């Protein structure tokens, strides 16, 4: 894509025009092609990137860690990709790792085992195991193992919220609940009847929403949550976040639900990329939440 090759527009306006055009292009793209475009638009120069850190025996039990150079005691973020539990991987989300590392955070972007071969709770257990290994190795990347945040987009937001809010998963993985300072869900399906959708392949036959949905599993000592919703999301309906917010409030867990205007299911995560912050407030909201709840 070549924009305004002969123009006298000021540089900031050229950047804005390019970002807007890129954003409009992404809105019409598939999720995979959008991710590929964003990854080509960012550089990890000046960051320390450690690829394919293993956290389990499966070939998909890998994460890439993006860290500021010479980081010391930085907050640590685990990011979990979406894809209806049947697709996606860490490689498609380099732009997320780059964006958060530039903000000063040690950021791991993980892959996990996929459905329908691997159904709930496999991918949630993968998230908990990845968090365990990330915590154990945090200092080697310049991070603080007691200053953890968990985030995810779409199905990955389900994984993140379920992993932290259901007391079972962190306990089984051996991660102290006090080490997790906050959870950030981006356009997550936390509360729906999966039996009516193709995503039922990601859950055991005969399972019910009460058995698997995060809004049914909230523990009262869960950390603060940020639930980001795309105003124009027709893939994961905003009612999911409304129900999740209500469940968290009922349990006494601090929660902020923020609806981001103009964004859809793809552009809400695309706006995490530094070149696309003009699209919407995803990156700003995530960083603001981490800064508000990190250990000092």
N, C-alpha and C positions, 0 to 999 in steps of 0.2 A: 504494500500500500504506500503510495507516494502522494504527499499532501503539499499543496502550495509551493511548488518548486521555485517559482519566481514571485516573490511577494515582499512587501515592505512592512508586514505586520510585526509588532513588537514580539520578542521571543516568548514572553508569557502567554500571549494570545495564540501564537503558533502551537505551543504545547497544549493549551486548552482545546484548540480546534482538533488537534491530533487525538487527544484523549477522548473527546466526544465522539469523533468518527469511529475510533476503535471500540468504544462502548456500544455504539449503535450496531456495529458489525457483530460484536459478541452477542447482542440480544437476539440476533437472528441465527446464531450458530448452535450446533449441538454442544453439549457440555464438553465432550472430548476435544472438539476443534477449538472451542473457546479456551480451554486450558492450554492447548498447544500454542495458540497465539500469544497468550499471556506469558508463558514461559520463555518464548523467544524475545519478548519485550523487556525482560529484566536480566540483570547481570549480577553474579555473586562475587564479582571482583571486590577484594578488600574484606571478605568474610572468610571464616574458617568453616569449610563444609566437609563433613564426614559421612560418606555414603554407606548404605547397606549395613547399618549396625544391627546385629542379630538380637532378637529378644525371645526367640523360640525356635523349634526344630523345623517348622514348615518353611518352604521357599518364600512364602509371602510374609513371614514373621521378620520383617526388616523395616528399619526406619532410617531416614536421612536427617542429620543434625546440622543445623545452620546456626553459627555462633558469631557474635561480634569478635573481632580480633582483640586479644588480650582481655577478654571478659573475666571478671572476678566477682563471684557472688551474685550473678545476674538472676532475675526471675527465669523460670523454666516453663516453656509451654509445649504441651503435646497436642498436635493437630491431627484430626481424624477425617479422612476424605469421605465424600458421599458416593452415590452410585447405586441406590436401591439395594444395597448389600450384595449386588451381583456384578458390579463393575467398579472401575476406578482403581487408582493406586497412588502411591506417594510421588511417583515421577511426574504426575500431572499437576502437582501442587507446589512446584519449586517457587512459584511466585508468592505463595503464602509464607514459606520459610524465609525467603529473602526479605519480605516486607517486615516481618516481626523481628528478624535479626537486626535489621537496620534501626529498629526502634529500641534496641538494646537488650533483647531477650534471647536466651538460648532456646531454639525452637526445633523440636523433632516432628517430622512429618512421616506418619506411619502408613504401611499397608497392613491388611489383615485378610484372613481367610474368608472366602466368599461363598455365598449361597448360589444355587440350592444344595450344593454338596455339603456345605457347612452352615447349619441353621443356628438360630438363637439357642443358647447364649454364646456360641463359639466366638463370634466376632466381638462380643462384649468382654469375654475372658481374654481375648487377644489384646484389647485396649488396656485392661488392668495389668497384664504381664508386661506390655510395653512401658507403661508408667513405672512399674517396679524397676525395670532395667534402667530406664532413663534416670530415675531417682538415684539408683546405685552408682551411676556413672556421671551424674550431673557435675560434680566438681572437676572431672577431667575435661569437661567442655567449658568450664568457667561459670557454671551455674550453682545456685543454692538449692540443695535437695529438699529443703523445708519451705520452698517458695514456688510451689507447683501450681500451674493452671492447666486446665483441660478445655479444648475447644474442638468443634467439629461442624461440618456443613451437611445438611440433609440427613441421610442415613448415618453419617458420622456424628452428627449432633445427637441423634438417638443414642449411639454408642457411648458418647461422652457423658450424657446426662444419666443414662441408666447405670453406667459403670460407677459413677460417683454417688448417686442418690440411693441406689439399692445397697444396703449395708453389706450384702453378701460378697460382692466382687472385690472390693479393696481388701476386705478381711482375708479372703481366700488367697489373694496375691501377696499379702504381707505388707501392704502399703498403709502407713498410719493415716487415718482420716484427717488428722490435723495438718498433714503436710500439704494438702490441697487447699489452696487459698481461694479458688474461684472456678466456676464453670461458665463457658461461653457457648451457647447453642445458636447456630445460624441456620434458620429455616428448617428446623427439625420436626420430624413426625413423632411427637411424644405421646399422642393420645388419639388413636383412630382405630377403627375396626379393620385390621389388615385382611381379614377373611374375605372382604369384598373387593380386593385389589390384587393385581399380579404379584405384589410384594409378599403375598401369603407364602410364597415359596421360600422366603427367608425365615419362616417360623415353623415350629413343629406341627405336624398334623394333629388336629384336635385341640391345639392351644387356644386360649381365649385372651382378649385384651387385658383382662384383670391379671393374667399370669405373666404378661410380657411388657406391658406399656409402662414407661418411666413415671407417668403421673400417678400410677398406683403404688409406687415403690419408694416414696420419699421418706427418708429418715430425718428426724428432727434436728440432728446435728450436722446436716449438710452445709457446705459453705455457700457463700453468696453466688447468685446466678445472674447472668445477663442473657436474655432471650431476644435475639434479633429477628425481626420479621420483615419480609419483603412485601410492600403494599400491593404489588401486582403479581403475587405468587399464585399460580393456578396449578402447581404441582403438589406442594404441601400447603394445605389451607391454614390461614392464620389462626383458626380455632384451636389448632394443636398447641400453640403458645399460650393462648388464653386459658385453656384447661390446665396446662402445666404451671402457669403462674398461680392459678387458684389453688392447686395442690401444694405448691411450695408455701404460699401464704398460710394455708391451713395448718401446715406443719411448723410454722414459725420461722421459715427460712427466708433470709433477705433475697429479694428478686426484683430485677428491673426488666420490664418488657418494652422494647423500643421498636416501633414500626417505622421503617425507612421508606420514604416516598419514592415513587418512580421505578424502584427496583423490582426485578422478578427473581425467579428461583436461580437463574444463572448469574445475573449481574450482581446479586447481593454478595456472592463470593468473589466475583471478578473485582468488585470495589475494594477488596483487600489488597489488591496489587497497587503499588505506589503510583504507577502511571495513570491509574483510573480512580483516584480518590475524588475527582470531580463528579463522578457518576453518582456517588452517594456516600453515606457516613459510616460504612462498615468498619474500615480501618480505624477511624477516629474513635468510634465507640468501643472497639476492642481494646485499644491502647488506653483509653480513659478508664475503662473498667480495671485493667491490670494495674495501672498506676494508683487507683483508689484502694486496691485491696492487697497489694504486695507488701511483704515485710520490708522494713527500712533498716 
